Amino acid sequence: MKTEDFLREVVALPGVTGNEGAVAQYIAKAFEPFCDEVTVDGLNSVIGHIKGDGPKVMLCAHLDEIGLMVAKIEKDGALRMRNVGGVDPRILPGMRVTVHGKETLMGVIGAKPPHLLTAADRAKNYNREDLYIDLGMSPERVNELVQVGDFVTLEYAFTPLLNNRYSTKSVDDRGCVAILLRAMELLQKTAHTADLYFVATCQEEIGSYGAATAGFGVDPEIGIALDVCHAATPGAPALATHELGSVVATKGPFINRYLRKKLDEIAHEINVEVQSGVAARGTSTDADSLGIVRGGVPTVLLELPLKYMHTSVELFDMHAVTECARLLAAYCSAIDESWRDELWT
């Protein structure tokens, strides 16, 4: 399957943190042609194993997405909501959403019109408490089909743009799951000795718990985490952003220096452009949890630049996706027994 087609399908599936079953099953099926074994663990992380005799390596990118859940049903049938993960309430007014109740229900997020606001109210941003989901149903019908705690996914539209760029929801982090899948495909044509575990992790958006639990189960010697970072946008701070068209490799206390150096060497050998990022403390990705599993896992982090993170119009460059996959496959092919001796020198 083409990477574009995989992404078009996988970002459409519901997978709010804690409700990842549907997207986990889809990814497991996508992994199967390239793996010796694929399992889905008790928390809905997908683990694809490509066997080898060398060092055990775990590669991970999370499959869960931000979203909402029903917090209260008002007397008129309007649904009040709470965040699951980091949802900025400013993006919600006017958005279409899907409520996953007893039936799949389409709704819209409304708010009090500006004509009915005071001047003081108009000067403020929306709070989540000001917003509600309208299903266009009678209160009786809403109460039949919806319960407090039901999950809500944001509006889905997969939009090709010019210059090989695309906009959609949930590229954080299913864009990086697509990188894992493409790297698996490339590895079918490349020799490797590493014992490889490709993991689409759950529950990253609320604390990277899937990376911790899957990492404990796999017990790797080397960790490779993939996530998104911020691409340059007007007015955004230059030190916190990167160019959209190429992958970012991070440096910092949570990143193993030897593994990071090898990334640069291999990228140079195969002519993949790599930008450098800095995380002076934690990375706020699966790398943080994976790195402290059991007795510690030397870990490196690759990041896909993304505009408009945590919205329904996240924008990415497909060239960065395919080049990152090429780098990842070459990196996995290069890992051998000698890396065990070099990791801590």
ZADO-1210 file (C-alpha; in nm, 4 decimals, padded with zeros to 6 digits):
<atoms>
<atom x="00.0000" y="00.0000" z="00.0000" code="MET" pos="1"/>
<atom x="00.1244" y="00.3477" z="-00.0830" code="LYS" pos="2"/>
<atom x="00.2133" y="00.5591" z="00.2175" code="THR" pos="3"/>
<atom x="-00.0434" y="00.8202" z="00.1129" code="GLU" pos="4"/>
<atom x="-00.3195" y="00.5591" z="00.0970" code="ASP" pos="5"/>
<atom x="-00.2247" y="00.4143" z="00.4359" code="PHE" pos="6"/>
<atom x="-00.2307" y="00.7582" z="00.5941" code="LEU" pos="7"/>
<atom x="-00.5612" y="00.8504" z="00.4312" code="ARG" pos="8"/>
<atom x="-00.7214" y="00.5423" z="00.5869" code="GLU" pos="9"/>
<atom x="-00.5483" y="00.5265" z="00.9239" code="VAL" pos="10"/>
<atom x="-00.6118" y="00.8888" z="01.0262" code="VAL" pos="11"/>
<atom x="-00.9833" y="00.8433" z="00.9545" code="ALA" pos="12"/>
<atom x="-01.0192" y="00.5720" z="01.2204" code="LEU" pos="13"/>
<atom x="-01.1248" y="00.6560" z="01.5768" code="PRO" pos="14"/>
<atom x="-00.8443" y="00.6139" z="01.8272" code="GLY" pos="15"/>
<atom x="-00.8820" y="00.8633" z="02.1101" code="VAL" pos="16"/>
<atom x="-00.6547" y="00.7633" z="02.3977" code="THR" pos="17"/>
<atom x="-00.8197" y="00.4762" z="02.5832" code="GLY" pos="18"/>
<atom x="-01.0358" y="00.3805" z="02.2836" code="ASN" pos="19"/>
<atom x="-00.7697" y="00.2689" z="02.0352" code="GLU" pos="20"/>
<atom x="-00.9069" y="-00.0743" z="01.9442" code="GLY" pos="21"/>
<atom x="-01.0213" y="-00.0001" z="01.5877" code="ALA" pos="22"/>
<atom x="-00.7024" y="00.1740" z="01.4793" code="VAL" pos="23"/>
<atom x="-00.4863" y="-00.0868" z="01.6539" code="ALA" pos="24"/>
<atom x="-00.6514" y="-00.3681" z="01.4587" code="GLN" pos="25"/>
<atom x="-00.6073" y="-00.1794" z="01.1307" code="TYR" pos="26"/>
<atom x="-00.2374" y="-00.1178" z="01.1972" code="ILE" pos="27"/>
<atom x="-00.1842" y="-00.4798" z="01.3008" code="ALA" pos="28"/>
<atom x="-00.3217" y="-00.5926" z="00.9634" code="LYS" pos="29"/>
<atom x="-00.0962" y="-00.3425" z="00.7837" code="ALA" pos="30"/>
<atom x="00.2112" y="-00.4713" z="00.9735" code="PHE" pos="31"/>
<atom x="00.1453" y="-00.8415" z="00.9067" code="GLU" pos="32"/>
<atom x="00.2919" y="-00.8720" z="00.5521" code="PRO" pos="33"/>
<atom x="00.6291" y="-00.7417" z="00.6736" code="PHE" pos="34"/>
<atom x="00.6648" y="-00.9112" z="01.0134" code="CYS" pos="35"/>
<atom x="00.7296" y="-01.2609" z="01.1406" code="ASP" pos="36"/>
<atom x="00.4761" y="-01.2043" z="01.4168" code="GLU" pos="37"/>
<atom x="00.2272" y="-00.9301" z="01.5083" code="VAL" pos="38"/>
<atom x="00.0493" y="-00.9024" z="01.8425" code="THR" pos="39"/>
<atom x="-00.1782" y="-00.6475" z="02.0074" code="VAL" pos="40"/>
<atom x="-00.1140" y="-00.6169" z="02.3803" code="ASP" pos="41"/>
<atom x="-00.3630" y="-00.5621" z="02.6601" code="GLY" pos="42"/>
<atom x="-00.3587" y="-00.1821" z="02.6243" code="LEU" pos="43"/>
<atom x="-00.3874" y="-00.1853" z="02.2389" code="ASN" pos="44"/>
<atom x="-00.0239" y="-00.1260" z="02.1485" code="SER" pos="45"/>
<atom x="00.0623" y="-00.3099" z="01.8250" code="VAL" pos="46"/>
<atom x="00.3920" y="-00.5028" z="01.8271" code="ILE" pos="47"/>
<atom x="00.5397" y="-00.6259" z="01.4984" code="GLY" pos="48"/>
<atom x="00.8459" y="-00.8515" z="01.5305" code="HIS" pos="49"/>
<atom x="01.1012" y="-00.8939" z="01.2503" code="ILE" pos="50"/>
<atom x="01.3397" y="-01.1577" z="01.3799" code="LYS" pos="51"/>
<atom x="01.7172" y="-01.1230" z="01.3868" code="GLY" pos="52"/>
<atom x="02.0138" y="-01.2575" z="01.5807" code="ASP" pos="53"/>
<atom x="02.1664" y="-00.9228" z="01.6748" code="GLY" pos="54"/>
<atom x="02.0801" y="-00.6559" z="01.9331" code="PRO" pos="55"/>
<atom x="01.7137" y="-00.6267" z="02.0281" code="LYS" pos="56"/>
<atom x="01.5747" y="-00.2945" z="01.9027" code="VAL" pos="57"/>
<atom x="01.2355" y="-00.1383" z="01.9760" code="MET" pos="58"/>
<atom x="01.1056" y="00.1288" z="01.7402" code="LEU" pos="59"/>
<atom x="00.7909" y="00.3114" z="01.8489" code="CYS" pos="60"/>
<atom x="00.5407" y="00.5714" z="01.7306" code="ALA" pos="61"/>
<atom x="00.2062" y="00.6234" z="01.8988" code="HIS" pos="62"/>
<atom x="-00.1285" y="00.5404" z="01.7412" code="LEU" pos="63"/>
<atom x="-00.3614" y="00.7244" z="01.9795" code="ASP" pos="64"/>
<atom x="-00.5020" y="01.0694" z="01.9047" code="GLU" pos="65"/>
<atom x="-00.6282" y="01.3638" z="02.1046" code="ILE" pos="66"/>
<atom x="-01.0049" y="01.4018" z="02.1345" code="GLY" pos="67"/>
<atom x="-01.2906" y="01.4693" z="02.3700" code="LEU" pos="68"/>
<atom x="-01.5317" y="01.2802" z="02.5912" code="MET" pos="69"/>
<atom x="-01.8859" y="01.3553" z="02.6997" code="VAL" pos="70"/>
<atom x="-01.8871" y="01.5081" z="03.0488" code="ALA" pos="71"/>
<atom x="-02.2543" y="01.6050" z="03.0878" code="LYS" pos="72"/>
<atom x="-02.5818" y="01.5914" z="02.8958" code="ILE" pos="73"/>
<atom x="-02.7791" y="01.9139" z="02.9372" code="GLU" pos="74"/>
<atom x="-03.1599" y="01.9206" z="02.9670" code="LYS" pos="75"/>
<atom x="-03.1899" y="02.0322" z="02.6041" code="ASP" pos="76"/>
<atom x="-02.9647" y="01.7462" z="02.4818" code="GLY" pos="77"/>
<atom x="-02.6505" y="01.9556" z="02.4374" code="ALA" pos="78"/>
<atom x="-02.3322" y="01.7696" z="02.5298" code="LEU" pos="79"/>
<atom x="-02.0696" y="01.9255" z="02.7513" code="ARG" pos="80"/>
<atom x="-01.7196" y="01.7865" z="02.7054" code="MET" pos="81"/>
<atom x="-01.3796" y="01.7248" z="02.8571" code="ARG" pos="82"/>
<atom x="-01.0415" y="01.6917" z="02.6858" code="ASN" pos="83"/>
<atom x="-00.8625" y="01.3634" z="02.6276" code="VAL" pos="84"/>
<atom x="-00.5095" y="01.4864" z="02.5643" code="GLY" pos="85"/>
<atom x="-00.4199" y="01.8425" z="02.4748" code="GLY" pos="86"/>
<atom x="-00.7153" y="01.9979" z="02.2899" code="VAL" pos="87"/>
<atom x="-00.7080" y="02.3771" z="02.2668" code="ASP" pos="88"/>
<atom x="-01.0670" y="02.5056" z="02.3069" code="PRO" pos="89"/>
<atom x="-00.9949" y="02.7885" z="02.0629" code="ARG" pos="90"/>
<atom x="-00.9975" y="02.5431" z="01.7686" code="ILE" pos="91"/>
<atom x="-01.3356" y="02.3898" z="01.8538" code="LEU" pos="92"/>
<atom x="-01.6116" y="02.6429" z="01.7709" code="PRO" pos="93"/>
<atom x="-01.7677" y="02.5582" z="01.4343" code="GLY" pos="94"/>
<atom x="-01.6047" y="02.2139" z="01.4156" code="MET" pos="95"/>
<atom x="-01.7867" y="01.8969" z="01.3143" code="ARG" pos="96"/>
<atom x="-01.7244" y="01.6011" z="01.5434" code="VAL" pos="97"/>
<atom x="-01.8198" y="01.2358" z="01.5770" code="THR" pos="98"/>
<atom x="-01.9709" y="01.1104" z="01.9018" code="VAL" pos="99"/>
<atom x="-01.9095" y="00.7390" z="01.9549" code="HIS" pos="100"/>
<atom x="-02.2217" y="00.6446" z="02.1477" code="GLY" pos="101"/>
<atom x="-02.4493" y="00.3444" z="02.0987" code="LYS" pos="102"/>
<atom x="-02.4473" y="00.4657" z="01.7380" code="GLU" pos="103"/>
<atom x="-02.1903" y="00.6776" z="01.5531" code="THR" pos="104"/>
<atom x="-02.3368" y="01.0279" z="01.5632" code="LEU" pos="105"/>
<atom x="-02.2354" y="01.3415" z="01.3777" code="MET" pos="106"/>
<atom x="-02.2524" y="01.6682" z="01.5653" code="GLY" pos="107"/>
<atom x="-02.1304" y="02.0250" z="01.5591" code="VAL" pos="108"/>
<atom x="-01.9634" y="02.2300" z="01.8303" code="ILE" pos="109"/>
<atom x="-02.1490" y="02.5510" z="01.8906" code="GLY" pos="110"/>
<atom x="-02.1069" y="02.8477" z="02.1177" code="ALA" pos="111"/>
<atom x="-02.3024" y="03.1599" z="02.2019" code="LYS" pos="112"/>
<atom x="-02.2995" y="03.3865" z="01.8901" code="PRO" pos="113"/>
<atom x="-02.0909" y="03.7063" z="01.9129" code="PRO" pos="114"/>
<atom x="-02.4090" y="03.9145" z="01.8715" code="HIS" pos="115"/>
<atom x="-02.5261" y="03.7871" z="02.2121" code="LEU" pos="116"/>
<atom x="-02.1975" y="03.8397" z="02.3939" code="LEU" pos="117"/>
<atom x="-02.1052" y="04.1382" z="02.6037" code="THR" pos="118"/>
<atom x="-01.8077" y="04.3493" z="02.4969" code="ALA" pos="119"/>
<atom x="-01.6046" y="04.1947" z="02.7800" code="ALA" pos="120"/>
<atom x="-01.6958" y="03.8423" z="02.6649" code="ASP" pos="121"/>
<atom x="-01.5987" y="03.9199" z="02.3051" code="ARG" pos="122"/>
<atom x="-01.2516" y="04.0248" z="02.4213" code="ALA" pos="123"/>
<atom x="-01.1843" y="03.6819" z="02.5746" code="LYS" pos="124"/>
<atom x="-01.0966" y="03.3479" z="02.4162" code="ASN" pos="125"/>
<atom x="-01.3426" y="03.0622" z="02.4388" code="TYR" pos="126"/>
<atom x="-01.3184" y="02.8318" z="02.7355" code="ASN" pos="127"/>
<atom x="-01.4157" y="02.4689" z="02.6970" code="ARG" pos="128"/>
<atom x="-01.6951" y="02.5303" z="02.9485" code="GLU" pos="129"/>
<atom x="-01.8534" y="02.7780" z="02.7036" code="ASP" pos="130"/>
<atom x="-01.8844" y="02.5157" z="02.4291" code="LEU" pos="131"/>
<atom x="-02.1148" y="02.2245" z="02.3614" code="TYR" pos="132"/>
<atom x="-02.1876" y="01.9569" z="02.1023" code="ILE" pos="133"/>
<atom x="-02.5242" y="01.9762" z="01.9250" code="ASP" pos="134"/>
<atom x="-02.6466" y="01.6510" z="01.7687" code="LEU" pos="135"/>
<atom x="-02.9662" y="01.8040" z="01.6301" code="GLY" pos="136"/>
<atom x="-03.1771" y="01.5552" z="01.8268" code="MET" pos="137"/>
<atom x="-03.4429" y="01.5692" z="02.0929" code="SER" pos="138"/>
<atom x="-03.3147" y="01.5391" z="02.4502" code="PRO" pos="139"/>
<atom x="-03.4913" y="01.2052" z="02.4810" code="GLU" pos="140"/>
<atom x="-03.3148" y="01.0619" z="02.1759" code="ARG" pos="141"/>
<atom x="-02.9768" y="01.1971" z="02.2883" code="VAL" pos="142"/>
<atom x="-03.0166" y="01.0241" z="02.6242" code="ASN" pos="143"/>
<atom x="-03.1044" y="00.6981" z="02.4498" code="GLU" pos="144"/>
<atom x="-02.7871" y="00.6990" z="02.2395" code="LEU" pos="145"/>
<atom x="-02.5234" y="00.8862" z="02.4421" code="VAL" pos="146"/>
<atom x="-02.3753" y="00.8354" z="02.7861" code="GLN" pos="147"/>
<atom x="-02.1377" y="01.0399" z="02.9940" code="VAL" pos="148"/>
<atom x="-01.7892" y="00.9067" z="02.9137" code="GLY" pos="149"/>
<atom x="-01.8499" y="00.8397" z="02.5433" code="ASP" pos="150"/>
<atom x="-01.5542" y="00.9389" z="02.3247" code="PHE" pos="151"/>
<atom x="-01.5635" y="01.2149" z="02.0633" code="VAL" pos="152"/>
<atom x="-01.3295" y="01.2443" z="01.7642" code="THR" pos="153"/>
<atom x="-01.2465" y="01.5629" z="01.5775" code="LEU" pos="154"/>
<atom x="-01.3480" y="01.6402" z="01.2210" code="GLU" pos="155"/>
<atom x="-01.1754" y="01.4296" z="00.9546" code="TYR" pos="156"/>
<atom x="-01.0753" y="01.5520" z="00.6095" code="ALA" pos="157"/>
<atom x="-00.7670" y="01.4323" z="00.4211" code="PHE" pos="158"/>
<atom x="-00.6614" y="01.7226" z="00.2016" code="THR" pos="159"/>
<atom x="-00.3786" y="01.6997" z="-00.0556" code="PRO" pos="160"/>
<atom x="-00.2078" y="02.0362" z="-00.1029" code="LEU" pos="161"/>
<atom x="00.0594" y="02.1561" z="-00.3442" code="LEU" pos="162"/>
<atom x="00.4267" y="02.0551" z="-00.3236" code="ASN" pos="163"/>
<atom x="00.3618" y="01.7037" z="-00.1848" code="ASN" pos="164"/>
<atom x="00.2059" y="01.8378" z="00.1331" code="ARG" pos="165"/>
<atom x="-00.1077" y="01.7174" z="00.3087" code="TYR" pos="166"/>
<atom x="-00.3402" y="01.8339" z="00.5830" code="SER" pos="167"/>
<atom x="-00.5524" y="01.6150" z="00.8108" code="THR" pos="168"/>
<atom x="-00.6084" y="01.5166" z="01.1727" code="LYS" pos="169"/>
<atom x="-00.4039" y="01.2682" z="01.3773" code="SER" pos="170"/>
<atom x="-00.0752" y="01.2992" z="01.1876" code="VAL" pos="171"/>
<atom x="00.0441" y="01.3211" z="01.5483" code="ASP" pos="172"/>
<atom x="00.1453" y="01.0481" z="01.5511" code="ASP" pos="173"/>
<atom x="00.0071" y="00.8235" z="01.2798" code="ARG" pos="174"/>
<atom x="00.2350" y="01.0006" z="01.0345" code="GLY" pos="175"/>
<atom x="00.5198" y="00.8352" z="01.2226" code="CYS" pos="176"/>
<atom x="00.3381" y="00.5004" z="01.2256" code="VAL" pos="177"/>
<atom x="00.3384" y="00.5382" z="00.8457" code="ALA" pos="178"/>
<atom x="00.7163" y="00.5870" z="00.8655" code="ILE" pos="179"/>
<atom x="00.7487" y="00.2610" z="01.0614" code="LEU" pos="180"/>
<atom x="00.5406" y="00.0789" z="00.8002" code="LEU" pos="181"/>
<atom x="00.7422" y="00.2130" z="00.5081" code="ARG" pos="182"/>
<atom x="01.0702" y="00.1272" z="00.6854" code="ALA" pos="183"/>
<atom x="00.9468" y="-00.2324" z="00.7317" code="MET" pos="184"/>
<atom x="00.8761" y="-00.2510" z="00.3599" code="GLU" pos="185"/>
<atom x="01.2247" y="-00.1239" z="00.2740" code="LEU" pos="186"/>
<atom x="01.3812" y="-00.3759" z="00.5105" code="LEU" pos="187"/>
<atom x="01.2356" y="-00.6578" z="00.3009" code="GLN" pos="188"/>
<atom x="01.5042" y="-00.5738" z="00.0443" code="LYS" pos="189"/>
<atom x="01.7886" y="-00.5127" z="00.2903" code="THR" pos="190"/>
<atom x="01.9891" y="-00.7512" z="00.5071" code="ALA" pos="191"/>
<atom x="01.9913" y="-00.6879" z="00.8801" code="HIS" pos="192"/>
<atom x="02.1016" y="-00.8717" z="01.1928" code="THR" pos="193"/>
<atom x="01.9131" y="-00.6683" z="01.4545" code="ALA" pos="194"/>
<atom x="01.6121" y="-00.8242" z="01.6250" code="ASP" pos="195"/>
<atom x="01.3509" y="-00.5615" z="01.5444" code="LEU" pos="196"/>
<atom x="01.0270" y="-00.4772" z="01.7243" code="TYR" pos="197"/>
<atom x="00.8100" y="-00.2163" z="01.5505" code="PHE" pos="198"/>
<atom x="00.5587" y="-00.0867" z="01.8051" code="VAL" pos="199"/>
<atom x="00.2597" y="00.1422" z="01.7508" code="ALA" pos="200"/>
<atom x="00.2085" y="00.2530" z="02.1094" code="THR" pos="201"/>
<atom x="-00.1102" y="00.3483" z="02.2907" code="CYS" pos="202"/>
<atom x="-00.1796" y="00.6202" z="02.5482" code="GLN" pos="203"/>
<atom x="00.1013" y="00.8584" z="02.4549" code="GLU" pos="204"/>
<atom x="-00.1236" y="01.1631" z="02.4685" code="GLU" pos="205"/>
<atom x="-00.1879" y="01.1164" z="02.8415" code="ILE" pos="206"/>
<atom x="00.1604" y="01.0098" z="02.9528" code="GLY" pos="207"/>
<atom x="00.3325" y="00.7607" z="02.7177" code="SER" pos="208"/>
<atom x="00.2052" y="00.4610" z="02.9107" code="TYR" pos="209"/>
<atom x="00.2028" y="00.2344" z="02.6049" code="GLY" pos="210"/>
<atom x="00.5748" y="00.2919" z="02.5468" code="ALA" pos="211"/>
<atom x="00.6438" y="00.2025" z="02.9092" code="ALA" pos="212"/>
<atom x="00.4351" y="-00.1154" z="02.9111" code="THR" pos="213"/>
<atom x="00.5393" y="-00.2352" z="02.5650" code="ALA" pos="214"/>
<atom x="00.9003" y="-00.1489" z="02.6417" code="GLY" pos="215"/>
<atom x="00.8848" y="-00.3538" z="02.9618" code="PHE" pos="216"/>
<atom x="00.7498" y="-00.6491" z="02.7648" code="GLY" pos="217"/>
<atom x="00.9966" y="-00.6272" z="02.4754" code="VAL" pos="218"/>
<atom x="01.2958" y="-00.5479" z="02.7008" code="ASP" pos="219"/>
<atom x="01.5062" y="-00.3924" z="02.4209" code="PRO" pos="220"/>
<atom x="01.8747" y="-00.3089" z="02.4213" code="GLU" pos="221"/>
<atom x="01.8216" y="-00.0062" z="02.1929" code="ILE" pos="222"/>
<atom x="01.5218" y="00.2247" z="02.1610" code="GLY" pos="223"/>
<atom x="01.4189" y="00.4403" z="01.8639" code="ILE" pos="224"/>
<atom x="01.1231" y="00.6703" z="01.9237" code="ALA" pos="225"/>
<atom x="00.9399" y="00.8672" z="01.6540" code="LEU" pos="226"/>
<atom x="00.7056" y="01.1595" z="01.7094" code="ASP" pos="227"/>
<atom x="00.6204" y="01.4980" z="01.5643" code="VAL" pos="228"/>
<atom x="00.7724" y="01.8372" z="01.6368" code="CYS" pos="229"/>
<atom x="00.6712" y="02.1904" z="01.5452" code="HIS" pos="230"/>
<atom x="00.7339" y="02.3195" z="01.1942" code="ALA" pos="231"/>
<atom x="00.8051" y="02.6844" z="01.1258" code="ALA" pos="232"/>
<atom x="00.4921" y="02.9014" z="01.1114" code="THR" pos="233"/>
<atom x="00.4533" y="03.2818" z="01.1063" code="PRO" pos="234"/>
<atom x="00.5240" y="03.4284" z="01.4466" code="GLY" pos="235"/>
<atom x="00.6424" y="03.1013" z="01.6033" code="ALA" pos="236"/>
<atom x="00.9756" y="03.1125" z="01.7914" code="PRO" pos="237"/>
<atom x="01.2649" y="03.0000" z="01.5705" code="ALA" pos="238"/>
<atom x="01.4331" y="02.8028" z="01.8493" code="LEU" pos="239"/>
<atom x="01.1245" y="02.5852" z="01.8917" code="ALA" pos="240"/>
<atom x="01.0520" y="02.5122" z="01.5239" code="THR" pos="241"/>
<atom x="01.2067" y="02.3424" z="01.2207" code="HIS" pos="242"/>
<atom x="01.1681" y="02.3451" z="00.8454" code="GLU" pos="243"/>
<atom x="00.8830" y="02.1289" z="00.7186" code="LEU" pos="244"/>
<atom x="01.0687" y="01.9340" z="00.4516" code="GLY" pos="245"/>
<atom x="01.3111" y="01.7112" z="00.6444" code="SER" pos="246"/>
<atom x="01.3272" y="01.5001" z="00.9569" code="VAL" pos="247"/>
<atom x="01.4642" y="01.6246" z="01.2906" code="VAL" pos="248"/>
<atom x="01.7018" y="01.4275" z="01.5157" code="ALA" pos="249"/>
<atom x="01.7006" y="01.5456" z="01.8749" code="THR" pos="250"/>
<atom x="01.9878" y="01.5948" z="02.1196" code="LYS" pos="251"/>
<atom x="01.9526" y="01.6169" z="02.4955" code="GLY" pos="252"/>
<atom x="01.9873" y="01.4380" z="02.8290" code="PRO" pos="253"/>
<atom x="01.7349" y="01.1686" z="02.7370" code="PHE" pos="254"/>
<atom x="01.9112" y="01.0896" z="02.4069" code="ILE" pos="255"/>
<atom x="02.2011" y="00.8429" z="02.3876" code="ASN" pos="256"/>
<atom x="02.4993" y="01.0241" z="02.2341" code="ARG" pos="257"/>
<atom x="02.6373" y="00.7242" z="02.0460" code="TYR" pos="258"/>
<atom x="02.3033" y="00.6381" z="01.8853" code="LEU" pos="259"/>
<atom x="02.2563" y="01.0025" z="01.7893" code="ARG" pos="260"/>
<atom x="02.6049" y="01.0186" z="01.6326" code="LYS" pos="261"/>
<atom x="02.5323" y="00.7048" z="01.4287" code="LYS" pos="262"/>
<atom x="02.2158" y="00.8696" z="01.2950" code="LEU" pos="263"/>
<atom x="02.4195" y="01.1555" z="01.1530" code="ASP" pos="264"/>
<atom x="02.6764" y="00.9189" z="01.0025" code="GLU" pos="265"/>
<atom x="02.4196" y="00.6985" z="00.8314" code="ILE" pos="266"/>
<atom x="02.2136" y="00.9960" z="00.7104" code="ALA" pos="267"/>
<atom x="02.5303" y="01.1361" z="00.5502" code="HIS" pos="268"/>
<atom x="02.6101" y="00.8022" z="00.3857" code="GLU" pos="269"/>
<atom x="02.2675" y="00.7728" z="00.2190" code="ILE" pos="270"/>
<atom x="02.2207" y="01.1468" z="00.1592" code="ASN" pos="271"/>
<atom x="01.9204" y="01.2097" z="00.3857" code="VAL" pos="272"/>
<atom x="01.8911" y="01.5642" z="00.5179" code="GLU" pos="273"/>
<atom x="01.8593" y="01.5735" z="00.8970" code="VAL" pos="274"/>
<atom x="01.7893" y="01.8811" z="01.1082" code="GLN" pos="275"/>
<atom x="01.9069" y="01.8985" z="01.4693" code="SER" pos="276"/>
<atom x="01.6702" y="01.9613" z="01.7564" code="GLY" pos="277"/>
<atom x="01.7346" y="02.0175" z="02.1253" code="VAL" pos="278"/>
<atom x="01.5406" y="01.8949" z="02.4284" code="ALA" pos="279"/>
<atom x="01.7192" y="02.0312" z="02.7346" code="ALA" pos="280"/>
<atom x="01.5037" y="01.8253" z="02.9705" code="ARG" pos="281"/>
<atom x="01.2454" y="01.5620" z="02.8742" code="GLY" pos="282"/>
<atom x="01.1313" y="01.5297" z="02.5134" code="THR" pos="283"/>
<atom x="00.7571" y="01.4934" z="02.5892" code="SER" pos="284"/>
<atom x="00.7538" y="01.1858" z="02.3645" code="THR" pos="285"/>
<atom x="00.7661" y="00.8071" z="02.4038" code="ASP" pos="286"/>
<atom x="01.1463" y="00.8401" z="02.4230" code="ALA" pos="287"/>
<atom x="01.1178" y="00.9562" z="02.7842" code="ASP" pos="288"/>
<atom x="00.9232" y="00.6508" z="02.9012" code="SER" pos="289"/>
<atom x="01.1089" y="00.3987" z="02.6883" code="LEU" pos="290"/>
<atom x="01.4462" y="00.5265" z="02.8087" code="GLY" pos="291"/>
<atom x="01.3738" y="00.4439" z="03.1750" code="ILE" pos="292"/>
<atom x="01.2137" y="00.1003" z="03.1287" code="VAL" pos="293"/>
<atom x="01.3636" y="-00.1704" z="03.3499" code="ARG" pos="294"/>
<atom x="01.7333" y="-00.0866" z="03.3947" code="GLY" pos="295"/>
<atom x="01.7298" y="00.1806" z="03.1227" code="GLY" pos="296"/>
<atom x="01.7238" y="00.1664" z="02.7424" code="VAL" pos="297"/>
<atom x="01.9666" y="00.3759" z="02.5340" code="PRO" pos="298"/>
<atom x="01.7271" y="00.5692" z="02.3093" code="THR" pos="299"/>
<atom x="01.7340" y="00.8039" z="02.0119" code="VAL" pos="300"/>
<atom x="01.4508" y="01.0257" z="01.8850" code="LEU" pos="301"/>
<atom x="01.3439" y="01.1176" z="01.5304" code="LEU" pos="302"/>
<atom x="01.0768" y="01.3823" z="01.4801" code="GLU" pos="303"/>
<atom x="00.8538" y="01.4724" z="01.1846" code="LEU" pos="304"/>
<atom x="00.7963" y="01.8497" z="01.1526" code="PRO" pos="305"/>
<atom x="00.4271" y="01.9337" z="01.1669" code="LEU" pos="306"/>
<atom x="00.2309" y="02.2561" z="01.1325" code="LYS" pos="307"/>
<atom x="-00.0809" y="02.3226" z="01.3426" code="TYR" pos="308"/>
<atom x="-00.0207" y="02.0381" z="01.5898" code="MET" pos="309"/>
<atom x="-00.3239" y="01.9178" z="01.7874" code="HIS" pos="310"/>
<atom x="-00.5771" y="02.0500" z="01.5388" code="THR" pos="311"/>
<atom x="-00.7882" y="01.8857" z="01.2688" code="SER" pos="312"/>
<atom x="-00.5680" y="02.0378" z="00.9947" code="VAL" pos="313"/>
<atom x="-00.2190" y="01.9176" z="01.0902" code="GLU" pos="314"/>
<atom x="00.0049" y="01.9807" z="00.7892" code="LEU" pos="315"/>
<atom x="00.3098" y="01.7750" z="00.6867" code="PHE" pos="316"/>
<atom x="00.5450" y="01.7154" z="00.3935" code="ASP" pos="317"/>
<atom x="00.5319" y="01.3632" z="00.2462" code="MET" pos="318"/>
<atom x="00.8959" y="01.3945" z="00.1394" code="HIS" pos="319"/>
<atom x="00.9981" y="01.4157" z="00.5065" code="ALA" pos="320"/>
<atom x="00.7935" y="01.1008" z="00.5769" code="VAL" pos="321"/>
<atom x="00.9528" y="00.8923" z="00.3008" code="THR" pos="322"/>
<atom x="01.3057" y="01.0181" z="00.3684" code="GLU" pos="323"/>
<atom x="01.2707" y="00.9435" z="00.7392" code="CYS" pos="324"/>
<atom x="01.1598" y="00.5891" z="00.6518" code="ALA" pos="325"/>
<atom x="01.4638" y="00.5483" z="00.4277" code="ARG" pos="326"/>
<atom x="01.6915" y="00.6650" z="00.7082" code="LEU" pos="327"/>
<atom x="01.5204" y="00.4394" z="00.9605" code="LEU" pos="328"/>
<atom x="01.5581" y="00.1301" z="00.7410" code="ALA" pos="329"/>
<atom x="01.9272" y="00.2035" z="00.6795" code="ALA" pos="330"/>
<atom x="01.9815" y="00.2638" z="01.0517" code="TYR" pos="331"/>
<atom x="01.8209" y="-00.0688" z="01.1443" code="CYS" pos="332"/>
<atom x="02.0323" y="-00.2455" z="00.8825" code="SER" pos="333"/>
<atom x="02.3502" y="-00.0968" z="01.0275" code="ALA" pos="334"/>
<atom x="02.2915" y="-00.2121" z="01.3869" code="ILE" pos="335"/>
<atom x="02.5123" y="-00.5084" z="01.4718" code="ASP" pos="336"/>
<atom x="02.6981" y="-00.6670" z="01.7630" code="GLU" pos="337"/>
<atom x="02.9627" y="-00.3942" z="01.7681" code="SER" pos="338"/>
<atom x="02.7018" y="-00.1404" z="01.8803" code="TRP" pos="339"/>
<atom x="02.6683" y="-00.3224" z="02.2140" code="ARG" pos="340"/>
<atom x="03.0312" y="-00.2407" z="02.2987" code="ASP" pos="341"/>
<atom x="03.0122" y="00.1189" z="02.1780" code="GLU" pos="342"/>
<atom x="02.6883" y="00.2294" z="02.3444" code="LEU" pos="343"/>
<atom x="02.8441" y="00.3479" z="02.6688" code="TRP" pos="344"/>
<atom x="03.1850" y="00.4683" z="02.5444" code="THR" pos="345"/>
</atoms>
